[in-house]
Amino acid sequence: MYILKNACLSIIRNKGRNILIGIIIVIIACACSVTLAIRSSAKNLITSYENQYDISATLEVNRDSLMKNFNPSSEDKEQGRKDMIDQFNNIESLTIENIENYSDSDYLKNYYYTNSINVNSSTINKATSEITDNEENRKRPDNMQMPDNNISQADFTLTGYSSYEAMNDFITGSYTISEGSIDNDFSSNSCVINSELATLNNINVGDTITMTNPDDESKTYQLVVSGIFTENNSDSENSMNMFSKSANTIITNANFINNIISNDNSVKYNITPTFIIKDKDSISNFESELKEKGLSEYLTLRTNLDEVEGATSSISNLSTFATTFLIVTFAIGAVILFVINMINVRERKYEIGVLRTIGMKKSALTTQFIIELLIITIIGLLIGSLIGALISVPTANMLLKNEIEASQNNMENVNKNFGGKMFDGNNQGRPDLQNRNGINGIVNVKQVDSIEAVVDFGVLLKLLGIGILLTLISSIASMISIQRFSPLTILKERS
């Protein structure tokens, strides 16, 4: 008790010096609280993004497996090339049963797919630059490309999506609904068509079109046009063509195509799955599981993990910058306090000699100096943390402003691409989107805005730890000096 009382009296008696130390500690505390707050906010934001950026995976040809048995230096090089082509052609096409089997996994959050078939029509004409319509001379346009060579050539591509999440062209903005909207009932016979095809055939929203099987014109499929879309991008291969690449693409839902396939086994289709993996640690486990379920060695899993991690790279850099600034601030503060405390001990050398002469132990005297600095440090930390709490929120928000604006713009653009009805606040009428904050990595900005209480209890505990550590480091000068000083020598020098 005597030591605490004497420490308080010493603080009051040496106001000027202690105020200077207090100001330095306030500045250090303020800088540390801001950097800790920004670091905490950045980590929370990264976690929030990673929880909402889906790790998606698709199946593609494993070219390495196809090439491993090909030896270009062998004598029968031509036969090896033919064998490799045969292996590629013998890769079994994926079926709906395969997709359902693969998707039954504890390592997945969700899955979706697209299913495409080729069709003709008895009511509309295809978009083509050819003048003749003679069936014998009919030539497939360059802008009609199907991913599977086994699918019959026809006038139109009928593509079915299993959910909104599968409609990547609309999400990225390659396609945009210009009239009507995409039907949210993924079991209806609705469709959306390209604006060029709609103009050529005078088709409006609400009209019915009839599609036919290219191998059997007697088999027909009725579709109601619920929307018209426009293709926004034009690659170099298609830039000189009269019509866009999707001019003869008709978009519907996967259930409609599945019903066609189930009723007619002769229909050839191309199915492309996308698997949503729970986390990056589950990727290798899911790959092993696919092999156990019989996935061909010539097919491999490709993920977007690099893209997901790259999406938060700027925020990770912000967190790294905050950590570096914190270390630099702490180091500079510790050095300054050490020097000031060393000067303080030299100025109070006579006081130390008197206290030691009247019988005060070295340990008690050292404790008094530490308590003095600790009291000043705690007061400085409280003031600094209050100031830091006030400026950390606008500082963090300013640094993260670009990320927030980018998220808002992405969500608004996706909404427009789907005809302005994709997100209506509560996702009414969209059970596949309820309880979700985004789609395919397009994060709902409300999640970002919720990270505002950046100076929390955890930050205050870290500040207290920093303050105690600074006190101990800066008190090393007094500990060494008190242990080294001789009371008699000090008094003789004074006299």
C-alpha positions in Angstrom: 0.0 0.0 0.0 2.9 2.3 0.8 4.4 1.7 -2.6 1.2 2.5 -4.4 0.7 5.7 -2.4 4.3 6.8 -3.0 3.9 6.0 -6.7 0.8 8.2 -6.9 2.6 11.1 -5.1 5.5 10.8 -7.4 3.2 11.0 -10.5 1.6 14.2 -9.1 5.0 15.7 -8.1 6.5 15.2 -11.6 3.5 16.3 -13.7 5.4 17.7 -16.7 7.4 14.6 -17.4 4.4 12.2 -16.8 2.1 14.3 -19.0 4.7 13.9 -21.8 4.9 10.2 -21.3 1.0 10.1 -21.2 0.8 11.9 -24.5 3.2 9.5 -26.1 1.2 6.5 -24.8 -2.1 8.1 -26.0 -0.7 8.4 -29.5 0.6 4.8 -29.4 -2.7 3.6 -28.1 -4.7 5.5 -30.7 -2.6 4.2 -33.5 -2.7 0.6 -32.2 -6.5 0.7 -31.6 -7.1 1.9 -35.2 -4.7 -0.8 -36.7 -6.2 -3.5 -34.5 -9.7 -2.5 -35.4 -8.9 -2.4 -39.2 -7.1 -5.7 -38.9 -10.1 -7.3 -37.1 -12.6 -5.8 -39.6 -10.5 -7.1 -42.6 -10.4 -10.6 -41.1 -14.1 -10.6 -40.5 -14.8 -9.4 -44.0 -12.5 -12.0 -45.5 -14.4 -14.7 -43.5 -17.7 -13.3 -44.6 -16.6 -13.3 -48.3 -15.2 -16.8 -48.1 -18.4 -18.0 -46.6 -20.4 -16.6 -49.5 -18.0 -17.1 -52.4 -18.9 -20.6 -53.6 -16.1 -22.9 -54.4 -17.5 -24.4 -57.6 -16.1 -27.3 -59.5 -16.8 -28.8 -63.0 -15.7 -31.9 -64.8 -13.5 -31.6 -67.8 -11.3 -33.8 -70.0 -8.1 -34.8 -68.3 -5.7 -34.1 -71.1 -2.7 -35.3 -69.1 -4.3 -38.8 -68.9 -4.9 -38.8 -72.6 -1.4 -37.8 -73.4 0.5 -40.0 -70.9 0.6 -43.1 -73.2 1.4 -41.1 -76.3 5.1 -41.3 -77.3 6.0 -38.9 -80.2 9.4 -40.5 -80.6 8.0 -44.0 -81.2 8.0 -45.6 -84.6 4.3 -46.1 -84.8 3.5 -42.5 -83.9 0.4 -42.4 -86.1 -1.1 -45.4 -84.4 -0.5 -43.8 -81.0 -2.3 -40.7 -82.2 -5.3 -42.7 -83.3 -5.4 -44.6 -80.0 -5.4 -41.3 -78.2 -8.3 -40.1 -80.3 -10.2 -43.3 -79.7 -9.7 -42.9 -76.0 -11.2 -39.4 -76.2 -14.2 -40.6 -78.3 -14.8 -43.5 -76.0 -15.2 -41.3 -72.9 -18.7 -41.9 -71.7 -21.0 -38.9 -71.7 -22.3 -37.8 -68.3 -25.9 -38.7 -67.5 -28.4 -37.2 -65.1 -28.0 -40.4 -63.0 -24.2 -39.8 -62.9 -24.7 -36.2 -61.7 -27.2 -37.2 -59.0 -24.8 -40.0 -57.9 -21.8 -37.6 -57.8 -23.8 -34.9 -56.0 -24.8 -37.2 -53.2 -21.8 -36.2 -51.1 -21.1 -34.8 -47.7 -18.4 -32.6 -49.2 -20.9 -30.6 -51.2 -23.3 -27.7 -50.3 -25.2 -27.8 -53.5 -25.0 -28.6 -57.2 -26.6 -27.5 -60.4 -26.3 -28.3 -64.1 -27.1 -27.3 -67.7 -28.6 -29.7 -70.2 -28.5 -29.0 -73.9 -30.1 -30.6 -77.0 -30.4 -29.7 -80.6 -33.9 -29.0 -82.0 -35.6 -27.7 -85.1 -38.8 -25.7 -85.3 -42.0 -25.8 -87.3 -43.0 -22.2 -86.4 -39.8 -20.1 -86.5 -36.8 -19.7 -88.8 -33.3 -19.8 -87.6 -31.1 -16.7 -87.7 -28.6 -17.3 -90.5 -26.9 -15.3 -93.2 -27.7 -18.0 -95.8 -30.2 -17.1 -98.6 -31.3 -20.6 -99.5 -33.6 -22.6 -97.2 -33.2 -25.8 -99.2 -32.9 -28.7 -96.8 -30.2 -30.4 -98.9 -28.1 -27.2 -99.1 -28.7 -26.1 -95.6 -25.5 -25.4 -93.9 -24.9 -25.0 -90.2 -23.9 -21.4 -89.4 -20.5 -20.7 -88.0 -22.1 -19.1 -84.9 -23.9 -22.4 -84.0 -21.4 -24.3 -81.9 -22.2 -27.2 -79.6 -19.7 -28.5 -77.1 -20.4 -32.2 -77.9 -19.8 -33.5 -81.4 -22.1 -36.4 -80.8 -25.2 -34.1 -80.7 -27.1 -34.0 -83.9 -26.8 -30.9 -86.0 -30.0 -28.8 -86.1 -31.2 -25.3 -86.4 -31.5 -24.4 -82.7 -29.8 -25.2 -79.4 -32.2 -25.7 -76.5 -30.4 -25.2 -73.2 -32.0 -26.0 -69.9 -30.7 -24.7 -66.5 -31.5 -26.4 -63.3 -31.5 -23.2 -61.2 -30.7 -19.5 -61.3 -27.2 -20.3 -60.1 -26.5 -22.3 -63.2 -27.2 -19.3 -65.5 -23.7 -17.9 -65.4 -24.1 -15.9 -68.7 -26.8 -13.8 -67.0 -24.8 -13.5 -63.7 -21.7 -12.3 -65.5 -23.7 -9.9 -67.7 -23.0 -11.7 -71.0 -26.8 -12.0 -71.4 -29.3 -9.4 -70.3 -33.1 -9.6 -70.3 -34.4 -6.8 -72.4 -38.1 -7.7 -72.3 -40.1 -9.8 -69.9 -38.3 -12.0 -67.4 -37.0 -15.5 -66.6 -39.8 -17.6 -65.2 -38.9 -18.6 -61.6 -40.8 -21.8 -62.0 -38.1 -24.3 -63.1 -40.7 -26.9 -64.0 -42.7 -24.9 -66.5 -42.5 -24.9 -70.3 -41.4 -21.3 -70.5 -38.3 -20.0 -72.3 -36.3 -16.9 -73.2 -35.0 -16.3 -76.7 -32.4 -14.0 -78.3 -33.6 -10.6 -79.4 -32.3 -11.1 -82.9 -34.3 -14.3 -83.3 -37.3 -12.6 -81.8 -37.1 -9.7 -84.3 -36.6 -12.0 -87.4 -39.7 -14.1 -86.5 -41.8 -11.3 -85.0 -42.0 -13.0 -81.6 -43.2 -11.2 -78.5 -43.4 -12.1 -74.8 -46.3 -14.5 -74.3 -46.1 -16.1 -77.7 -45.9 -19.9 -78.1 -43.2 -21.6 -80.3 -43.0 -25.2 -81.4 -39.8 -27.1 -81.5 -39.2 -30.5 -83.1 -36.9 -33.4 -82.8 -34.3 -33.1 -85.7 -34.4 -36.9 -86.2 -38.2 -37.2 -86.0 -40.2 -34.1 -87.0 -43.4 -35.7 -85.7 -42.2 -35.2 -82.1 -42.9 -31.6 -81.0 -42.3 -29.5 -77.9 -44.4 -26.4 -77.0 -42.6 -23.5 -75.3 -44.0 -20.1 -74.1 -41.8 -17.1 -74.5 -41.5 -15.4 -71.1 -38.6 -13.1 -71.9 -36.2 -11.9 -74.6 -32.5 -11.5 -73.9 -29.7 -9.6 -75.6 -26.1 -10.8 -75.9 -23.7 -8.1 -74.7 -20.3 -9.5 -75.5 -18.9 -10.4 -78.9 -15.7 -12.4 -79.2 -13.2 -12.0 -82.0 -14.4 -15.2 -83.7 -17.9 -13.9 -84.0 -17.3 -10.2 -84.6 -17.7 -10.4 -88.4 -20.8 -12.7 -88.3 -24.2 -11.3 -89.1 -25.8 -12.6 -85.9 -24.5 -13.1 -82.4 -23.3 -16.5 -81.1 -26.4 -17.0 -79.1 -28.9 -16.0 -81.9 -30.2 -19.5 -82.2 -30.0 -20.4 -78.5 -33.3 -20.9 -76.7 -33.1 -21.0 -72.9 -35.5 -23.0 -70.7 -35.2 -25.1 -67.6 -33.5 -28.5 -67.2 -36.7 -30.2 -66.1 -38.3 -29.5 -69.5 -35.3 -31.0 -71.3 -35.2 -34.0 -68.8 -38.8 -34.8 -69.7 -38.0 -34.8 -73.4 -35.1 -37.1 -72.8 -37.1 -39.5 -70.6 -39.8 -39.7 -73.2 -37.4 -40.3 -76.1 -34.2 -42.2 -75.5 -32.9 -41.4 -79.0 -32.4 -37.7 -78.0 -28.7 -36.9 -77.7 -27.9 -34.3 -75.0 -24.9 -32.6 -73.4 -25.0 -32.2 -69.6 -22.6 -30.0 -67.7 -22.6 -30.2 -63.9 -21.3 -27.7 -61.4 -20.6 -28.8 -57.8 -20.6 -26.4 -54.9 -17.9 -27.6 -52.5 -18.3 -26.9 -48.7 -14.7 -25.6 -48.3 -11.3 -25.8 -49.8 -10.3 -28.6 -47.4 -13.1 -30.8 -49.0 -11.8 -30.5 -52.6 -9.3 -33.4 -52.4 -11.8 -35.6 -50.5 -14.5 -35.0 -53.1 -12.0 -35.9 -55.9 -11.2 -39.2 -54.2 -14.9 -39.9 -53.7 -15.6 -39.3 -57.4 -12.9 -41.8 -58.4 -14.5 -44.3 -56.0 -17.9 -43.7 -57.6 -16.4 -44.6 -61.0 -15.5 -41.3 -62.6 -13.5 -41.9 -65.8 -9.7 -41.5 -65.5 -10.0 -39.2 -68.5 -12.2 -36.7 -66.6 -10.9 -34.4 -63.9 -12.3 -31.9 -61.4 -11.5 -28.2 -62.0 -12.3 -25.7 -59.3 -12.4 -21.9 -59.1 -10.4 -21.9 -55.8 -7.8 -19.5 -57.2 -10.5 -17.0 -58.2 -12.2 -17.2 -54.8 -8.9 -16.6 -53.0 -8.0 -13.8 -55.5 -11.3 -12.1 -54.8 -10.2 -11.3 -51.2 -6.6 -10.5 -52.0 -7.0 -6.8 -51.7 -8.6 -7.2 -48.2 -5.8 -9.6 -47.2 -3.3 -7.0 -48.2 -5.2 -4.5 -46.0 -4.9 -6.9 -43.1 -1.2 -7.4 -43.7 -0.6 -3.6 -43.9 -2.5 -3.1 -40.6 -0.4 -5.8 -39.0 2.9 -4.4 -40.3 1.9 -0.9 -39.1 1.0 -2.3 -35.7 4.4 -3.9 -35.3 6.2 -0.7 -36.4 4.1 1.5 -34.1 4.8 -0.9 -31.1 8.6 -1.0 -31.8 8.9 2.8 -32.1 6.8 3.4 -29.0 8.8 0.9 -27.0 12.1 2.6 -27.9 10.8 6.1 -27.1 9.4 5.0 -23.7 12.6 3.2 -22.9 14.7 6.3 -23.6 12.3 8.6 -21.7 12.3 6.2 -18.7 16.1 6.0 -18.8 16.3 9.8 -18.6 13.7 9.8 -15.9 15.8 7.4 -13.7 18.9 9.5 -14.2 17.0 12.6 -13.1 15.6 10.8 -10.0 19.0 9.4 -9.1 19.2 11.3 -5.8 15.7 10.2 -4.9 16.7 6.6 -5.4 19.7 7.0 -3.2 17.7 8.5 -0.4 15.1 5.8 -0.5 17.7 3.1 -0.6 19.6 4.7 2.4 16.5 4.8 4.6 16.1 1.0 4.0 13.8 0.6 1.0 14.6 -2.6 -0.8 15.6 -2.7 -4.5 12.6 -4.9 -5.4 10.2 -2.4 -3.7 11.8 0.5 -5.4 11.7 -1.2 -8.8 8.0 -2.1 -8.2 7.2 1.6 -7.4 8.7 2.8 -10.7 6.8 0.1 -12.7 3.5 1.0 -10.9 4.1 4.7 -11.8 4.5 3.9 -15.5 1.7 1.3 -15.4 -0.8 3.9 -14.0 0.2 6.4 -16.7 0.0 3.7 -19.3 -3.5 2.6 -18.3 -4.8 6.2 -18.3 -3.2 6.8 -21.7 -4.6 3.6 -23.1 -8.1 4.5 -22.0 -7.9 7.9 -23.6 -6.2 6.5 -26.8 -8.7 3.7 -27.2 -11.6 6.2 -26.9 -10.1 8.3 -29.6 -9.3 5.2 -31.7 -12.9 4.0 -31.4 -14.1 7.3 -32.8 -11.8 7.4 -35.8 -11.4 3.6 -36.5 -14.9 3.2 -38.0 -14.6 6.0 -40.6 -11.0 4.9 -41.3 -12.0 1.3 -41.9 -15.0 2.2 -43.9 -13.0 4.5 -46.0 -10.4 1.8 -46.7 -13.2 -0.7 -47.5 -15.4 1.7 -49.4 -14.3 0.4 -52.8 -15.1 -3.2 -51.8 -18.6 -2.2 -50.7 -19.3 -0.2 -53.8 -18.1 -3.0 -56.0 -20.4 -5.5 -54.2 -23.4 -3.2 -54.6 -22.7 -2.7 -58.3 -22.3 -6.4 -58.9 -25.6 -7.2 -57.2 -27.5 -4.5 -59.1 -26.0 -5.6 -62.4 -27.0 -9.2 -61.8 -30.5 -8.1 -60.9 -30.8 -6.1 -64.2 -29.4 -9.1 -66.2 -32.3 -11.2 -65.0 -34.8 -8.6 -66.0 -34.8 -6.7 -62.7 -36.7 -9.4 -60.7 -33.8 -11.5 -59.5 -33.5 -9.9 -56.0 -36.5 -8.1 -54.6 -35.3 -7.6 -51.0 -36.8 -10.7 -49.5 -36.4 -13.0 -52.5 -40.1 -13.5 -52.6 -41.2 -16.4 -54.9 -37.6 -17.6 -55.1 -37.2 -20.6 -52.7 -33.8 -21.4 -54.2 -32.5 -17.9 -53.2 -34.1 -17.5 -49.8 -31.7 -17.5 -46.8 -28.9 -16.6 -49.2 -26.9 -13.4 -49.3 -25.6 -13.6 -52.8 -25.1 -15.8 -55.8 -21.9 -17.3 -57.3 -19.6 -15.0 -55.4 -21.8 -11.8 -55.9 -22.0 -10.9 -52.2 -24.9 -9.0 -50.7 -23.5 -5.7 -49.4 -25.6 -5.9 -46.3 -23.2 -8.4 -44.9 -20.3 -6.0 -45.4 -22.2 -3.1 -43.8 -22.8 -5.1 -40.7 -19.1 -5.0 -39.7 -19.1 -1.7 -37.9 -18.3 -2.4 -34.3 -14.6 -2.6 -35.0 -13.3 -1.6 -31.6 -14.7 -4.5 -29.5 -13.8 -6.2 -26.3 -11.1 -8.3 -28.0 -9.4 -5.2 -29.3 -9.4 -3.7 -25.8 -7.8 -6.8 -24.4 -5.1 -6.7 -27.0 -4.5 -3.0 -26.2 -4.2 -3.9 -22.5 -1.6 -6.6 -23.4 0.3 -4.1 -25.5 0.2 -1.5 -22.7 1.6 -4.1 -20.1 4.3 -5.2 -22.6 5.3 -1.5 -23.2 5.4 -0.9 -19.5 7.7 -3.9 -18.9 10.0 -3.0 -21.8 10.3 0.6 -20.8 10.8 -0.3 -17.2 13.9 -2.3 -18.0 16.0 0.9 -17.7 14.8 1.5 -14.1 15.3 -2.1 -13.2 18.9 -2.2 -14.4 19.8 1.3 -12.9 18.3 0.6 -9.5 20.1 -2.7 -9.2 23.4 -1.1 -10.2 23.2 2.2 -8.2 25.0 2.4 -4.9 23.2 4.6 -2.3 26.4 6.0 -0.7 27.9 6.8 -4.0 24.8 8.6 -5.1 24.7 10.7 -1.9 28.5 11.5 -2.2 28.0 12.7 -5.8 25.1 14.9 -4.6 27.2 16.5 -1.8 
